[in-house]
């Protein structure tokens, strides 16, 4: 596997760091999760199956667990000895916390110059908000994406997805892999300052036309991506379900409106978003006249970007995801998320075993490694 022989020491908690290091474990890295005496918080958050929290299962498979109290000097010394042999170190504490513990990059890189050190924090290691505590919702609010998540009543909604968390996970993974690749040439590691807000803001290229071109915030429901385009929005069906049109290319509009017997309305879709009400109102009435199942049959074979709005359990049971191995079941009946990074050669080999808190403390000691 691609990361076989890479040792990762992970002090991060909750979602961004643990998700990042799980992806590394899936591809062969040895990931040593260092947990506080109380354990990784997600061991006890949300619903459980077969004794383990689903959240924990989907972020900690294939890892080893060390339970250490880093305020104890002896245990901290044991951790330092372990990091001396590591390739990657990941932490997700508020800026300054690692320095107070003597686990900052300057200290660790002096001991292990090859170490790739990744810090994930809400707002980064510098700037006026660096010490501000925040999780995903607050970061999305600060970054404008809660504003963009406007409901039908014009009020902002709580975002459905933790995109600041997940963006930071992917940015952190990308940065670590870049640093490991460069280390092959230089022999030296590096330090990554990953801000969840930076990572989220970097995902906004298609939303910034009004901001960068006209120095204003968008009128959300008039924008192409959020309801202003007839061919890129959500529509209600007769049974209270919904479907989406998700492709605004004019060829799709011509195909759809021709099939609906109103080919002239395709021209409305060539106007700017926010000026397509004629087409939108027609489609609202049309889609409200049949059930989602009836529309699924109607769209069969038609070259239009459309999709049903599936309930979450429906979506995760879909045959396509099973074929892609993005949802699979282990021998104990636990369902797992699969691996999205699919290599032809040396593909991931998922180890679904979960570590008990501190399970590997004694095994490391027994093997002669000081921890």
N, C-alpha and C positions, 0 to 999 in steps of 0.2 A: 504494500500500500504506500501511497505517496509520502506519508509522514512517519513511516516506521523509523524508529530510532530517535525521534524527537521527544524530549521530555518537557512537559509543561507543568509548572506549579501555579495553581489557580487559587487566589484568595478572594475572588469576586463572589457576589451573592445575587440572588433574585434572577434576572433574565439576561441582560446583555452579555456579560462575561461568561456565565455558565453556558449559554447557548453557543457562543463562540468556541469555547473549549470542547463542548460536546461534538461540534462539527470536526474539530481536529482529532478527537478520539475516534470518530467514525472512520477516519482515513488513516488510522494506525498510530497516532501519537499516544504516548503514555501520559495520561492526564492525572495529576495528583491534586485532588481537591482538599484544600486545607480549610477545615471547618472550625468555628468557635465551639466552645463547650456546649452551647445551646443548639448547635447544628445549623445547617443551611436552612434559612426560614421557609423555603418552599417545600421542605419535608412535611410541613404542617399547614399548608395553604390549599384550600379548595377540596374538591371531592377526591376520594381514594378508591382504588381498585386493588384487591388482593394485598391490602395493608400498606400500600404506598400512594402518595399523592400523585395524581396524573401529571401535574405541573413538574414535580420533581423527576418523574420517570422520563419526561420528554426533554429534560435538560441535563441529566446526570448519568445516562447509561454509559457503561464501559469505563467509568472512572474509578480511581482509588480514593479512599477517604482517610485523611489524617485529622485527628481532633487535637488541636493545640490551643493553649492559652498564650497568646503572643505578648501578654503583659508579664509573663513569667520568663525571666532571663534565661533559664536553662532550656526551656522549650523553644524560645526564640533562637538560641544558639543552635539547637537541633535543626530548626528550619533553615537557618543560614547555611548549614553544612549541606542540606539537600539542594538549596538553590545554587550552590557552587557547582553542582553537576548538571544543572538544568539548561535547557536551550531557551525556554520562554517562561516569563513570569507575567501573570495577569492579576491586576487588582482593580477594585471598583470603589474605593473609599473617597471621602471628601479630600480635596487637595490639602496637603500638609500632614495628613494622618500617617502616611508611610514614613515620612522624615522623623516624626516623633517616635516611631517605633524602631528607628534605625534600619528601615527596609526601603529607603529611597533609592533611586537609580544610581546616584553617585556612590553610595555605599556598596550596593550589590555589583555594579559594573567594575568597581575597583577589585573586587574579589573574583569576578567572573566576567572578563571583558567580552566574551562571546554572547552574553545574555541579551536577548531581545525582551525588553521590558515594556508592557502595555498598560497604561493607566486609562481607565474609562470613568468619566465623571459627568455630572449633569451639564456643566457649562465650561469645562476645560480647566486647565491648571493656571490660566492667566485671565485677566479681565476683571471688571468690577463685580461680576456675579459669580466668581469662581467659588466663593464660600457659601453660596445660597443652596440650601437643601432642596431637592426636587426629584420627583419620579416622572414617569412618562406623561401623565396628563398635564402637569404643570409646565413641562418642557414644550409640549405641543401648544399650550396656551400662550406661552412666551413667544413662540416662533410663528404664530399666525395660522397654524393648521386647525386649531379648534374653531377659529373664525371661519375658515373655509368649510368646515363641517356643519353647514347650516341646514337646519331642518325645514320642513314644509311651512312651519309657522314663522320662519325668519329668525329664530333663535338658534344660537350655537348648541350643538349636541355633543355629548361625551363621545369621543372617537371610539370606534369599535375595535381598532387594532392598535397595539402598542408600537407604533412605527418609530418613535424615537429610540426605544429600546432596541428594536430589531435593526434599525439603520446603524446604530452604534456597534452592534454585534458584527454586522457585515463589513463595516469600515475597519473595525479592529482586526478581523480576520484577514482582510486584504492587506492591511499595513504590516501585520506580523509576517505574512508570507513574502511580501516584498523585502522585509528586513532579513529574513532567513535566506532569501535568494542572494541578496547583496553580500551577506556574510560569507558566502562561498568564495567571493572574490577578495574581500578585505580581511576576513578573519575576525571582524569586530561586530558586535551587536549594535543595538540602537534603542532609543527611547521613543515611544509613541504616546502622544497626548491626544486621546480620543474624547471629544466632547459629544455628548448625546445631542445637544442643540446643533452643533456644527454638522453632525451627520444628518440630522433631519432637514436642516436648511439646504443642504446639498441635494436633497431630493425634490427641490421646487422649480426646476428649470421651466416646466410647461405652465407654471402658475404665475410667472412674474412679468408677463407682458404689460399689464396696466401699471405695475410698480416701477419697472425699469424704463418703460417707454413714455409714461405719462405722469409718473410720480404720484400715483393714487392707488388706493386699494380697489380691488375688483368689486363689482356688484355681483355677488356670487352666482345667483340664479340666472344671470344673463351671460355667463361665461361658457365657453364651449364644453369644458369638462364637468360642469355642475348643473346643467339643465337648460342652458340657453340654446343648445343645438338640438333640433328635432331628432337627429339620428344618433344622439349620444346622451341618452337620458333614461330614466326609469318610468315605466308605465304600469298602471294597475289593470288587472284582468277581472273578468266577471265574477270569479270565485274568491276575490279578495287577495289573490296572489299577485305577483308582479313579474314583469320581464324587462330586460334591458335591450336597447339598441346601442351598440358599442363601436360603430364604425361610421365616421362622418364623410367618408369619400363619396363624391357625387354619384359614382356608379352604383353604390349600394342604395342610395335614395331613389334612383331611377328604377332599379329592380323592384324595390318595395312598393313604391307608389303605382307602378304599372300593374303589379299583381293585385293591388287594392282597387284598381279601376280609376285612379286619379293621377295619371302620369304628369299632369301639369303642375302638381304640387312639389315635384322634385326641384323645380326652379326656386322655390322658397328656401330650399336648403343650401342654395348658393349664396344667399345673403349672409351677412355677419351674424354670429351668435347674438341672441337677444332680439333679433329682428326676424324670427321664424315662427311667430305665434300661429299663423294660419296653418302651417303644417303640424305644429305641436297639438293644437286643439283638435284637428282632424284625427290624429293618431290616438289621442286620449279617448275619444269617443269610439273609435274602431276597436282598440284593445280592450275597452271595457265591455264589449259585446260578446266576448267568448271567454271560456275558461283557459287557464294556463295549459292544460292538457290539449285542448283543441288548438291553441296557437302552436304548440309543439308539433302537432301533426301538420298544420298549415304551412309552417316554415320549412318543412322537410324538403330538401333539394333546392331551396332558394338561396342564391348567393347574396346573403345579407349577414352582417355581424349582429347576431342576436344571441341572447342566452336567458334561460329562466333564472329567476332569483331563487336559489335553492335555500332551504333551511340548512343550518350548519350540519345537522346529522345526515341529511340527504346528501349534501356535498361530499362529506367524508366517506359515504358508502358508494360513491359513484364508481362504476367499473373502470373508467379511465385511470383514476388514481390507484386502483388495485393493480392494474396492468403496469403502471409506472412504478409500482412498489413504494408509493408515497404514504400509504397506510397499510400496515401489515399487523398480523396477530402472532404473538409468541405461543409456546406450548401451554402456558398457563392461562391463556385467554386474554392477556393484556394487549390492547391495541397500542401501536406506536406510530409516530410520524417517521417517514422514511428519509432518505438522504437526497437532497436536491442537486448536489454536485455529482454528476454521473460521468465517470471516466470509462473509456473503452478498455484501457489497460490499467491494471491494478485498481479496480473499483473498490469502494468502501466495503468493509465487512462489519456490520453492526453487531456489537456485543450488547445485548439487552440487559445484562446483569446490572443491578444497582448496588452500590456499596452501602453497608450499614455504617452508621456514624462511628468513625474511628476504626473501622474494620482492619485497615492495613497498618496501623501503628506497630503492632507486634511483628508482622511479617517483614517489615523493613528492618526492625531491630534484629530479628532472627537471621536476616541475610547478611548482617554485619554492617549495614549502612546506618550511620548515625542520623537520627531525625529528632 
